Amino acid sequence: MRTLFFVLAFIVVSSPLFARSEKISFWHGQGFHAKRIIEELVNEYNRSQSDVHVDAVFQGLYQDMEVKMLAAAVTRQLPEVALEQIEYIDLYIKEGLIPPIDAAVKEETRKDVHGVMWDAVTREGKTYGVPFCMSTTVLFYNRDAFKRAGLDPDKPPETWDQIIAAGRRLTVDEDKDGSPDRFAISVWQNGLYGWAPILWANGGTLFSEDGTKIDLTSPAMKTTIGMLKDLVYKYGIMPKSWTDWESGQAFLAGDLAMGFFSSAGIAYSEQNLPWSLGVAPMPSINGRKFTVLTGSALVNFAKNRKKWKAANDFIFWLIEKPNIIRLHKEIGYIPVRKSAAGSLDLRSFHRENPNFRIPVEELAFARALPHHNEYFKINKLLIDMLQQVILQGSSPDETLAATEREINLLLK
């Protein structure tokens, strides 16, 4: 009887029905229609097995989430997994809050995920996250506005000169009061996200070669700022005083014809805009073309071995091929796996939905933004610098030099 009791006890304890699943928390900042899809994926994962239970917590959009993440970091109460914007991860690496994840990445996965995406989450040869919700900057344009201006909507601008030429026809003063009511393009208000591709195409970089200083007085930087200023003052095709939010609203309303936007907005825009959306590659400058690779990576903050293993199981399930294909089709995120991007499923999808094909092709020209644990302070100072040049008409050379000194003092 004693033997029978122990056998029965073993069966009960080891049964999946009675087994305790490892609970982990997953924070994300995916809003709008992406929130529903992320939460559906989490629910599907929870139903697929009984060893791990994931509690998905929407923490607001990126900036709201980051405030909560930083507060949690101070008290060492971070979630086991976070979908972290790649420009933010240096803050946590510096504080030793993210252990490298290299040992958990299978060789097959390493080879199947695009190398430029691994580069975005790698610091000094160590990997600190798994690329997931990634996007490139592409040219969004209003096909209806192109038709009204007598432009072929199937032939969007391919070069910077063509942007200017089309922009002159797309900028309209409807009430004839001497001030345009509709503008062609707006690219500068959110800092490097908008104009880094222009800087790169001009042969410039943000940091010095050793990464210790900011270089804002290089010929390439001066050329880039001059090109942005010319859009406002020389050609009159970019609004002078609109904020980033106002530019976005104007684009939705049809009062802005073109803009550099994240490919993550393709599905939402196609479904909600009252006019026909066109998506094109970023324009080339002097025969060179670049785009910004940005987005979020899955980061494992787990503190003990069991939760670390459970978190990795969830993370690598999320980037399985079917889930990656779904994220691309339903949102516009780039398929992080090569096998997904080259699948028959997506090739067929792209034939019927050509806007989604553009950001995938743009990967060949993609770069992640410069990474630094003070990146967002730096970007804010760059936005302030451009506001002085464009809004206030300050001297570009003097303003660039002053901002360079200010940022380098910050870096010290």
C-alpha positions, 0 to 999 in steps of 0.5 A: 500500500505504501508503494502504491501511495507513492506511485499515485502521488508521483503520477499526480504531481507529475501530471500536467493538470497539477503541474505549476507553470512558470509565470512571467510578465511581458511589457510592451508598448504596441498600441492601436491595431498592433496591441490586439495582435500582440495580445492574441499571440500571447494568448495563443502561446499560453494555450499552446503549452502549460509550462509557462504562463505569460501575462501581457501588460500594455504600458502605453506607447513607447515614451509612456512605457519607457517612463515606467521601465525606468522607474521599474529599473530603479527599484529592480522590479523590471518584467521578465520580458519587455518589447524594448525600443532598440534605441533604449537598450543601452541604458539597461546594458550600462546598468548591468540589467540585461545579460547577453542572450547569445548562449540561448540563440540557436545557430539556425535562428542566428543565421535566419534572422537578418544580420543588420537586425542582429547588429542593431541589438549587439554591443561590443560583440554581445547580443542583448535582445532578439529583433521582433517588431522591426521597421524601416523608414519609407516614403509615404505619399498621397496618390490622390494628391499626385493625380491632382497635381498632374503627377503619375502616382505609379512613378513616385520621386526616386531622387532628392531632386525629384522630391523637390520638383514634385514638391513644387507641384504638390504645394498648393495655396488654395485660398490665394493668400500667399501662404500654402494650405497644402505642403509637399513634405515634412521630414525634420521634426522628430530628429534623426529618425527623419534626416539620418538617411540624408546625413548618411547619403551625404557621407556623414556620421553623427559620432566621431570614429571612436564614438566618444564625441559628436561631430556636428560641424562636418561638411556632410552635416552642414550640407544636410542641414542646408538641404532641410533649410532649403525645403522651407526657405528656398523651395517653400515645399516644407512647412516651417512651424508644424510640429511632428504631431501636426505634420502627421495629422496634416498627412492624414487629412490630405494637407501633406502629400509626402513624408518619411514614415515607419513601415509599421504604419502601412496596414493602419494607413491603408485601412484608415486613410480617406485617400489612396496610400503609396509607399516608395523607397527612400530617395537617393542623394548623389547616387546613394540611398539609406533608410533607418532601421528601427523598432523593438527587440524582445529583451530578457530581464529575468533574474533566476534560471527558471524564469530566464529559461521560461522567458527565452521559450516565449521569446523564441516562440514569438519569432517563429516563422508563422508569427513573423509572417502575421506581423508583416501582413497585419501591421507592416513590420519587416519579417525578421526571418529570411525564411519568412521574407522569402516564403511563397506566402509573402511573395504572393502577398506582396504581389497583391499588396505592393506597398508591403514589399518596399520596406523588405527591399529597403533592408539592403540600404538599412542602418540602425541609428547610432546607439548611446545610453544618452541617445534620447537626450542627444536627439532632443538637443538635435531637434532643438538645434533644427528648431533654431535653424528652421523656425528662428532662422539662426545661422546653421554654422553657429548653431551646429557648433554651439550644439556640438559643444553642448552635447560633448559636455553632456557626454563627458 
